[in-house]
Amino acid sequence: MTAPPPAVGEGPAVFAVFDVPDEAALTARGAATCVATVLAGRLVHRRR
């Protein structure tokens, strides 16, 4: 799995964090593995 290119300029953070070892595991296990989602620089979801 490759990392996305660095962000250019300033702007709000938008990303999700998944608890899987690689892209194949993410494909197999799906969105239920999401542990955190950040939209517009704000944490909107965090699995405990």
C-alpha positions in Angstrom: 0.0 0.0 0.0 1.3 3.4 -0.8 0.8 6.6 1.1 -1.1 9.5 -0.6 1.0 12.5 -1.7 1.6 15.2 0.9 -1.1 17.9 1.1 -0.3 21.2 -0.7 -1.2 24.4 0.9 -3.3 24.9 4.0 -6.8 23.5 4.5 -8.8 21.4 6.9 -7.9 17.8 7.5 -10.0 15.1 5.9 -9.1 11.5 6.5 -10.0 8.2 8.0 -8.0 5.7 10.0 -8.6 1.9 9.6 -7.4 -0.8 12.0 -6.0 -3.2 9.3 -2.5 -4.3 8.3 -2.9 -3.6 4.6 -5.2 -2.7 1.7 -6.2 -6.3 1.1 -7.4 -6.6 4.7 -9.4 -3.4 4.3 -11.1 -4.7 1.2 -11.9 -8.0 3.0 -13.1 -6.4 6.3 -14.6 -3.2 5.0 -15.7 0.0 6.7 -16.4 -1.6 10.0 -12.6 -1.4 10.7 -12.7 2.4 10.7 -11.4 3.7 14.1 -11.4 7.4 13.4 -12.8 9.9 10.8 -11.8 13.5 10.5 -13.8 16.0 8.4 -13.0 19.7 8.1 -10.3 19.3 10.7 -12.8 17.9 13.3 -12.9 14.4 14.8 -16.4 13.2 13.8 -16.1 9.5 14.6 -13.9 7.5 17.0 -14.5 3.9 17.8 -13.7 3.0 21.4 
